[in-house]
Amino acid sequence: MAVENNSGTQDGRRVWTNMLKQAAAASLFGVSSILIMTVNKSVLTTYNFRAFQVVGLGQILAIIVILRTLKAFGMVRFPDCSWQQFYRVYPLPLLYFLNLVFGLGATLKTNLPMFTVLRRFTLILVAAGQMYMFKQYESAAVNGTLVTMIAGALVAAYRDLSFDFVGYTYVTLNNVVTAVNTLYVKKKLNGDMSNVELMYYNCLVTLVPAVAFAAGTGDLATAYQYTRWAEPGFVLNFVLSCVMGAILMYSMTLCQSLVSPLTHTVIGCIKNIVVTYVGMYVGGDYVYEKYNFIGIHISIVASVLYSVFKLREQERHQVPQPPAKS
């Protein structure tokens, strides 16, 4: 009897431990997803730090150092450097670098609600690419949410009082590069590399070209001449901006390994909604306009429905079919 009680107690503890791990992983992923967007916006807009390539360079360096440290403590695993690894990831480092530059440039030049809404054009590009490259077609329900999402984004963009042509160009290029990167990863790697391994080698290969590019465009000089390096608030936000990339990647991998696809999808939806609302206050560059506000919310609702439909399709494909009767 005592043995049975002991076993039951241990099982209960294991359940609670697993629940706590899942809650911690989900919370870390959600918080880091929101924090990286808000601190990037704070550094680039609130503190008027215009050298966005230097922010990207800081993120690349931080990811390399943090992932190497985590590997040394056995918290993540990936192979050591070799020419074979560099060959496997090529040309993904170039796409990663372009994504980083265009994403930070768009964060600098557009308000966060519009940035979040306009980034959903990536889903249309990926869907079109999957049709062309893999002959994979979305359902009518998913296509309907994609069209609604884009319609909401167009309404919001039409009445965006803080419209910036350069910012919208950066977002468009960011969407194109993200879609190409997504399709290329799916085609070339086919799941043989983890997100952590891919991120590490992307950063390692990109580091030297990123320094040269930042120097050539004058961003290093702009950062050197910046006058607010002594302010604790700016330094804190800049350091957070640098380290959050690695923390986000680690939390995403941890979350995917511990929680269900439903939980992961819900966190993603909540994150996008929170970033949209927080972005109306962070940075000070969002200007309220009625139809812009309506367009943003049409896109938000459509994105939630998109996630629901995609999750249902995924679960339907995972349900084992009963054997045919002979």
Secondary structure, 3 states (H helix, E strand, C coil): CHHHHHHHHHHHHHHHHHHHHHHHHHHHHHHHHHHHHHHHHHHHHHCCCCCHHHHHHHHHHHHHHHHHHHHHCCCCCCCCCCHHHHHHHCCHHHHHHHHHHHHHHHHHHCCHHHHHHHCCHHHHHHHHHHHHHHCCCCCHHHHHHHHHHHHHHHHHHHCCCCCCHHHHHHHHHHHHHHHHHHHHHHHHCCCCCCHHHHHHHHHHHHHHHHHHHHHHCCHHHHHHHCCCCCCHHHHHHHHHHHHHHHHHHHHHHHHHHHCCHHHHHHHHHHHHHHHHHHCCCCCCCCCCCHHHHHHHHHHHHHHHHHHHHHHHHHHHHHCCCCCCCC
